[in-house]
């Protein structure tokens, strides 16, 4: 994709929706999108409601920042994910309350519900803790995302990826919903976990789920 005003507007719109979707609070979290020359990412420490096009930061493939603002402190994590995953075009990172509660216990989300497969596999992993903004955290996140589209970050939050900004946002909302249900289920007892065969069947179903480009049934 090319860095255009429309793409910057779309990134800002997704960033502003994080708090409205109840998957973030305040100035936490960050959003990025891949462009031909590198990535666009939200600036560091700015309220989302105040961000304008000029505030969005471009970062080259070599990691050089371009723009009037400092990029999000988590830009190394975004940069590493894009480098490792050609299929990823957008990333949403939030401190969603329920996902973060699980992450603070070092817990991922097992296959307690079939919709866990929406993140690309039989579970949603939790990456080990590392200080925010570090290469160590970036490496842990890339590992936790192997063959997955989302993961939790221990004592931190969650990351969701997608082929578009809207897809990454939708997945972040879904992961937070799963984290809430799992957390509530744990208050009652320990939920049973679906088998690998059952989850494999779900993932095959997901491959054919939704509308086709031709609009057929």
PyMOL commands that set and color helices and strands:
alter all, ss='L'
color gray80, all
select helices_A, chain A and resi 5-20+48-50+53-55+75-84+97-104+114-119+135-144+165-188+196-207
alter helices_A, ss='H'
color red, helices_A
select strands_A, chain A and resi 30-35+38-41+57-60+65-66+90-94+126-127+150-153+157-162
alter strands_A, ss='S'
color yellow, strands_A
deselect
rebuild
show_as cartoon
